[in-house]
Amino acid sequence: MIGPEVIWHDLECGGYAEDLPLWRELAGAGPVLDVGCGAGRVALDLARQGVAVVGLDQDAELLAALRERAAGLPVQTVRADARDFSLGRTFPVILAPMQTVQLLGGPEGRAAFLRCAREHLEPGGLLAIALADALEGFDEATATPPLPDVLERDGIVYFTQPVAVKDEGARVAIHRVREVVDRDGGRTSGRDIVRLDRVDAGTVEAEADAFAALPRRAIAPSDEYVGSVVVMLRG
């Protein structure tokens, strides 16, 4: 049974596809370590191309959904924190899509992740890290929020809408209203907040002194999602 964490993840992240061509290009023949894999948006796309993927995430519910969706595909899952994992193997390619490294709690969290990634990267291997382009602040009281995303599943309707982006100094907070309409028309609502570390590509490259920086790549914005810069690091 698909739980609420998977439903919200699918609704708010699952439709993003602008970055997939780049990950396919970088993955090569694999295998690939997908850090912060969630329910498998990137891992499943690569596996359908015949690339073996190990998906790493600390959310057991999302990993269970990935395993179910990956039936028959070359996907393995590992439950671990991106700042503290030991898999006993190395990879030619490690990917950290979307804003994974901006969820690690600042410089110390990024340093811990980079140490783990270096230990799991083959000599000459590639670590690619996506960073969200700068988010413009807004508030529902002063600006019209973006359109909501809506999903119907088993007769239940899920609604999510970003209503504010607030500057918190070293972080930016994305506020969303989430609402559920049950089969009888009953409505429940709440607010979810995701905080992203403010960090740019130059800072990450400087922190990754155990790697060689390669030319950066870019992912264009879409109507629903901001663009990204991708830091490219050679082990």
Secondary structure, 3 states (H helix, E strand, C coil): CCCHHHHHHHHHHCCCCCCHHHHHHHHCCCCEEEECCCCCHHHHHHHHCCCCEEEEECCHHHHHHHHHHCCCCCEEEEECECCECCCCCCEEEEEECCCHHHHCCCHHHHHHHHHHHHHCEEEEEEEEEEEECCCCCEECCCCCCCCCEEEEECCEEEEEEEEEEEECCCEEEEEEEEEEECCCCCEEEEEEEEEEECCCHHHHHHHCCCCEEEEEEEECCCCCCCCEEEEEEEC
